[in-house]
């Protein structure tokens, strides 16, 4: 798949996500192929006819544009900037384009607080920059610790074992780390295995329940049907069952205390 080079009109954008003030998405589209991707709603704003996951635009002017946007501000940006909300900042194309890296260089110049969320171990390439921020947190999102299981649901992202190794390396380098268990899939994700696998690799953890009301159910259903057919009957109902999530949330609180982690929140839909 080719990458389209485009010129963005704006790169530092106000965010509507609760708790997130600004976002930067260096790319439009995402090629990690997660079947549950919530960002696929974005396709209708991109002008692409191809399905979500089959196109990628690189905003090649992003670092220069960001510099201009920050220079034009009357006061320095003290709120956290989140990378990224509707793409992954460390897609394979980032190896060539280095847009995220150059964006980080600009943000570092202004010591803008940042939070990164990715599913790629490529984030390790930028440890040298990440360590220099006064306020920086780096998260890897995952739904399972099981590499084989993940490759069904997230076929082109780094394997969970690679993500956990990346978190450990970041933490050992002095970077504040978090895991975002998202989406948590009932009967597929295993909260105990996730906490155990992440032991020593993170400072903070957040959990997001699978949202089956979003446009992603068809993708999840297809993988369940193909690979885990026994789980399918009643699955959608279970994912909407408040009692199920109440119990999981309780278990999460217990585990967070046992592992002495900071709790980012339990996000339900
Ligand atoms: S990494 Fe994020 S944006 Fe990319 S496909 Fe997966 S869920 Fe969607």
Boltz pocket constraint, residues with backbone or C-beta under 6 A from the ligand:
constraints:
  - pocket:
      binder: B
      contacts: [[A, 30], [A, 31], [A, 32], [A, 33], [A, 34], [A, 36], [A, 37], [A, 38], [A, 39], [A, 40], [A, 85], [A, 86], [A, 87], [A, 88], [A, 119], [A, 157]]
      max_distance: 6.0
